[in-house]
Every structure is written in C-alpha cells, then in structure tokens.
Amino acid sequence: MIVGLDASVLIASVKKVGEKYHEGALRLSRRMVQAGHRGVCSALLLLELPGALASSTSMPVDRIYDVEVSVIEKFRADVMPYEPYVDRAVEFMIEFRELKTRWEIGSADFHYLATTYQEGAEFFVSTDEKHLLRVECREAISKYITVLNPDEAANSLR
C-alpha cells in the first residue's frame, strides 16, 4: 500500500514525547514498516523538514541532516521529484480556491496532495488541523484522496 505523507507527520515523529500526534506518527511509521507499506512525499519535504528542525530545536546543523535522512527511512518514504506534480497541484488550487482562501491553505499543501493523488496512495496523512484536517476540507478533498491524521492512519493499518 502507498501512503501519502505530509512533512508535518515526519516532523511530529521527532517532536517531544507528549506533543500532539507524536505517538501517532511513531505508531504509523512502525505499522508501515511492519506491513511493508511505502510512503510518498513531495520534494518540498527536503525544505520543510530541515526548516522545521532548525527553527524548533537547538540541534546542530549536521545532526539536522542526519535526522532528516533517518526520518525519511523510518517512514519508508520515497521523496518524489517536484516537477511532475505541479500541473495537478495548480488544478487542485484552482478547484479548491475557496477553501484555499478561507483557511489559508498553502500552495505546498496542494503539491503534497497532488503527489499523493498521482502516486495512487490509499490516503494522505497530515497533522494540519488549521485547514487540511477540518471537516469541510476533508470532505471536499475526499473527492480525490482521504485525509487522515496520524492516529487515524495508524489505526487503519491494523
């Protein structure tokens, strides 16, 4: 099975114990490995993950890159190239422009969704409660892909 992953899920897996979605992200990772599932991510992950680690931790720079590689491996994630998914991302932004405006959904999120959709993933996992996990957004996007939080995704892989 292919599972689409938002950068936020990989970031949650390295956050402090007790932070929201930390345990769910770790459980999801373990279940993906145990069952041989494959994760897919937008190439934007290669910017977002080190950026999040640099701004939210005091980890040395060389350690950030080691953690980045380790987390990608932990989710068995293939980081897909940027270009092949741009057209679909733009189509999603236009189709969901009202949601994009109302909930301030970033263009990067649409690239993750486009990558997930075009790779044929079963679902997309995010921790983004500000917009992607809102009921209204989930329902609209479900036309193409189901959006789950890490706990829901881990439970679905039982």
N, C-alpha and C positions, 0 to 999 in steps of 0.2 A: 504494500500500500504506500502511496505517496501522500505526505502531509506537508501542506504549505505552512511556513513559519515566518512570523513577523520578527523583526530584530528584537522587539520588546520581550519576547519569550526567551530568547537566548540570554538577554540581559538579566531577566528575572532569575534565571538559573544560577547566576553568580552574585546575586544580591545577598544581603544579610539574611541569616536564618530568622524566620518570623515575618519577613516582609511579604506583602500580599503577592500571591502567585509563585513565590519561591519554591515551595514544596511541590506544587502542581507542575511546575516546569521541570523539576528534577524527576518527578514520577513519570511525566510524559517522555522524557529522554530515556529513562530506563526501559519503559514499555516499548518504545520504538526500537531500541537495540535488541531487546529480548525477542521481539517478533520479526526482526529483520526489515522493519519499515524504513523508508527513505524520506528525509526531509528535503524540501526545496525552499530556497530563499532568493530574493532579489540580490543582485550585486551591490545594491545600496547598503546591505549589511556590512560590507567591508569599510564603510564610512561611519555608519551609525554605532556599531558595537565598540570600536575603539574610542569614538567620541563620547559615548555614554560612560565608559570606564574611566576615561581621562577626567571627565567633569564630576563624577560621583564617587571617586575613590582617590586615595593618595598613592596608588600602586605605581611603581617605577615604570617608565615608558617601555623598556624591554620586556617587562612582565606582561604589559597590556597585550602585546602581540602574541606572546605565548598563550595567554588566556583565550584570546580570540581563536587561535587555531584549535585549542583544546575544546572549546565550547562547540565549534562547528563540527568537530569529530564526535563529540558526545551526543549530538542530535543526528548523526549520520546525514548531515546536510550537504546537499550539492548547492553551491553558490552559482546561480545561473548568470550568464552574461546580461548586460543591460539592454543592449540594442534590440534584440528580437521581441521584446515585450513592450516597447514604447508605444506602438500604434494601439494596442489593446488598452494600455493604461490611459491613453488620451481618450479613447472611446468610452471607457468607464467614467472618466472625469466629466465628460460631456453628458452622458446618460444620467449620472448621479450628481449633477451640478447643484441642485437644490440642497441635497444633503451635504455636499462639499462646503457650500456657503454657510448653511445653518450651523453645522457642527465643526466647521473649520478643519475639515479632513485634509491632510497634506497630500501633495502630489506623490510623495514617496509611498504612501499607503496604497495608492492606486497601482503603483508599479508592483508592489508585493502581491496585490490581488491578481493583477494581470499575469504575473509569473506563475502563481498558484493555479490559476484557471487554465492557462495554456499548457501547463505540465500535467494536467489531468489529476490533480490532487483530490483526495476524498473530502478534505475540509481545510480551512485556513485557521491558524491559531494565533491569537493576539491577546495582549493584556490591556489593550487600549479602551478603557471604559469611557473615556471622554467622547468618543464617537463610534468606533467600529463595533463595540460590544453593546451599544444602545439597541434596544428592541427595534426601533424604526430603521436603523442602518442594517441590522442583521436581516430583517425581513426583506428589505429592498435588494440587498446583495445576494440573498439566498436564491435569487433567480439564476445565479451563476455558480455560487460556491457557498457552503455553510461556514459561518464564522463562529468559532468556539473560543472560550478562554482555556488556559492550560488544564484546569481541573476537569472541565467537561471533556476535553480532548483525551486526557489520560484515562478517564472513566470509559470513554467509548472504545478504547483499545484493550479492554479487559479480555 
